[in-house]
Amino acid sequence: MRETNVSSRLLGYVQLRVGARIIAVPVQSMKLERDGRHQPGGFYVEGSQFGIYVDDEAAEDEVAEQIRAGSNEAVLHITKKIFN
């Protein structure tokens, strides 16, 4: 999970099922730094808001992986918020 304070471009939403609820999580695109060890992008938390960032310069399959990984992290985050 990342905390961030940067500008981005909204691409759309991913609908995630958490229990009986369906939650729309925003997917935003921005230029992300690559450090060679970790894939950029994924789930973020900014105050009470959260979503998924994908790298503007990533290939299509990398973007899909960033969304998949971010979705998994988002489900864990939302589950903790709802059920704890």
QUIHU-V740796 format. One line per field, one symbol per residue. ss: DSSP state (h for helix, s for strand, l for the rest). phi: phi as a letter, one per 30 degrees, with the letter a starting at -180 (. if undefined). burial: 1 if it has 16 or more other ideal C-beta (glycine too) atoms within 10 Angstrom, else 0. A space follows every 50 residues. Layout:
ss = ???
phi = ???
burial = ???
This chain:
ss = lsslllllssssssssssllsssssssssslllllllllllsssssllss sssssllllhhhhhhhhhhhhhhhhhhhhhhhhl
phi = .ccbbbdacdclbccccbiccccdcdcbcadcdccicbddijdbbbiccb abcbdecddeddddddddddddddddddedddcc
burial = 00000001000001010100001011111101000000011111000001 1111100100001011100110111011000000
